[in-house]
Amino acid sequence: MDKVDLDSPHSMGTTIIGVTYNGGVVLGADSRTSTGVYVANRASDKITKLTDNVYICRSGSAADSQVLSDYVRYFLHQHTIQLDQPATVKVAANLARLLSYNNKDMLQTGLIVGGWSKHEGGKIFGIPLGGTIIEQPFAIGGSGSSYLYGFFDQAWKDGMTKEEAEALVVKAVSLAIARDGASGGVVRTVTIDKDGPERKFYPGDKLQLWHEEMEPQNSLLDIWGGATAASPEPMRE
């Protein structure tokens, strides 16, 4: 039997997206947490709340991104108390960038910070591996992003409505799920504007199918012919 090298790098994939629209931002992500070819969690939540008006999408190592988000949330809470006003999206993103850059030799995580503030409106910041920070009208990350750059070049447009932005994010994540084996599960989104955040949930069996995908099945019996099909023969010694 071949020995498994537990110290070898694991393949950690996901799809995270942030999009600005006329009045706010929409963040979206799939829900599959994988360790190589093993799906460790099929319904994880990769969109984490930092403040009432700022959220962060996490990709890469789940442990690294979770602890970084916890630190950012803690520092933003102190910042809000000291200044007696909510932190802006730019402040939150720069805190995440600072922690990511100062620990770049130990962290393996890519982030998208998005939110709304009365001073700046809706903002999206991409923070890839290494701690660079880039303000963009839209940002995509994770292994599924490789399949989406051309799609976003064609589909994204300035001044979208809230409904158009939400539909774009859901469509993009479902496209990545169809192509990327490390992305899957359900789609979660959060829309943030002057009225606050609004979370939405899209089950995997309700997503649009692409590229001759198989329809979701409850069990192997459905593939073999449904409830009317005969049960498979039991294994005999």
Buried (B, 14 or more C-beta within 10 A) or exposed (E): EEEEEEEEEBEBBBBBBBBBBBBBBBBBBBBBBBEBEEBEEBEBBBBBBBBBBBBBBBBBBBEBBBBBBEBBBEBBEEBBEEEEEBBBBBBBBBBBBBBBBEBEEEBBBBBBBBBBBEEEBBBBBBBBBEBEBEBBBBBBBBBBBEBBEEBBEEBBEEEBEBEBBBBBBBBBBBBBBBBBBBBBBBBBBBBBBEEEBBBBEBEBEEBEEEEEEEEEEEEEBEEEEEEEEEEEEEEEE
